[in-house]
Amino acid sequence: MGPAYAQIKGKKMIERDFATSFPLYLAAKDARLVLEAADTTGHEARLAEVIVRLYEQADAQGNGEQDMSAVYEAISGRDDDRPAAAP
């Protein structure tokens, strides 16, 4: 699978070019809204939970105003690709 959007964001991550087209803090807000909607309707949203943790971790690292692709910073430098445990 190689949708154009994933290709564009993937390239930005590889190049560490986080010039803002959609801020990470807004992506985090939207992901939290997904969790809220899932909770309200009784649906499970495990993937959204992981995404929220990653976005919040990247935001806490000072990347909130950068492009949402800066979420890469939340996992780069780690020994594995799992998000850090939720606080």
KOLVONU-614854 format. One record per residue (C-alpha): residue in one letter; residue number from 1; x, y, z. Coordinates in steps of 0.25 Angstrom, whole numbers, plus 2048, in hexadecimal, padded with zeros to 3 digits. Layout:
// KOLVONU-614854
{a, NUM, {X, Y, Z}}
...
// end
This chain:
// KOLVONU-614854
{m, 1, {800, 800, 800}}
{g, 2, {805, 80E, 7FC}}
{p, 3, {7FB, 819, 7FD}}
{a, 4, {801, 826, 7F9}}
{y, 5, {7FE, 82C, 807}}
{a, 6, {806, 821, 80E}}
{q, 7, {811, 823, 803}}
{i, 8, {812, 832, 806}}
{k, 9, {811, 831, 815}}
{g, 10, {81B, 825, 815}}
{k, 11, {825, 82D, 80D}}
{k, 12, {824, 839, 817}}
{m, 13, {827, 82F, 822}}
{i, 14, {833, 829, 81C}}
{e, 15, {838, 837, 818}}
{r, 16, {834, 83D, 826}}
{d, 17, {82D, 848, 81F}}
{f, 18, {822, 84C, 828}}
{a, 19, {81D, 859, 822}}
{t, 20, {80F, 85A, 826}}
{s, 21, {804, 857, 81C}}
{f, 22, {7FB, 851, 828}}
{p, 23, {800, 853, 836}}
{l, 24, {802, 847, 83F}}
{y, 25, {7FB, 84E, 84A}}
{l, 26, {7EE, 84E, 841}}
{a, 27, {7F0, 840, 83D}}
{a, 28, {7F1, 83C, 84C}}
{k, 29, {7E4, 844, 84E}}
{d, 30, {7DD, 83C, 843}}
{a, 31, {7E2, 82F, 848}}
{r, 32, {7DD, 832, 856}}
{l, 33, {7CF, 835, 84F}}
{v, 34, {7CF, 828, 849}}
{l, 35, {7D2, 821, 857}}
{e, 36, {7C7, 829, 85D}}
{a, 37, {7BD, 825, 852}}
{a, 38, {7C1, 817, 853}}
{d, 39, {7BF, 817, 862}}
{t, 40, {7B1, 81E, 861}}
{t, 41, {7AC, 813, 857}}
{g, 42, {7B3, 808, 85F}}
{h, 43, {7BD, 804, 854}}
{e, 44, {7CB, 800, 856}}
{a, 45, {7D6, 809, 850}}
{r, 46, {7E3, 803, 853}}
{l, 47, {7EA, 808, 847}}
{a, 48, {7E5, 816, 84A}}
{e, 49, {7EA, 815, 859}}
{v, 50, {7F8, 812, 854}}
{i, 51, {7F8, 81D, 84A}}
{v, 52, {7F3, 827, 855}}
{r, 53, {7FF, 822, 85E}}
{l, 54, {809, 824, 852}}
{y, 55, {803, 832, 84F}}
{e, 56, {803, 836, 85D}}
{q, 57, {811, 831, 85F}}
{a, 58, {816, 839, 853}}
{d, 59, {80F, 845, 858}}
{a, 60, {816, 844, 865}}
{q, 61, {823, 843, 85E}}
{g, 62, {820, 851, 859}}
{n, 63, {81B, 84D, 84B}}
{g, 64, {80D, 851, 84C}}
{e, 65, {80E, 85D, 843}}
{q, 66, {815, 855, 838}}
{d, 67, {80E, 84C, 82E}}
{m, 68, {807, 840, 832}}
{s, 69, {812, 838, 82C}}
{a, 70, {81B, 83D, 838}}
{v, 71, {814, 831, 83F}}
{y, 72, {820, 82A, 83A}}
{e, 73, {828, 831, 845}}
{a, 74, {820, 829, 84F}}
{i, 75, {826, 81C, 84B}}
{s, 76, {833, 81F, 844}}
{g, 77, {83F, 81C, 84D}}
{r, 78, {838, 811, 854}}
{d, 79, {83C, 803, 854}}
{d, 80, {82F, 7FE, 84E}}
{d, 81, {823, 804, 847}}
{r, 82, {819, 803, 853}}
{p, 83, {814, 810, 859}}
{a, 84, {818, 813, 867}}
{a, 85, {80F, 80E, 872}}
{a, 86, {804, 818, 875}}
{p, 87, {807, 820, 882}}
// end
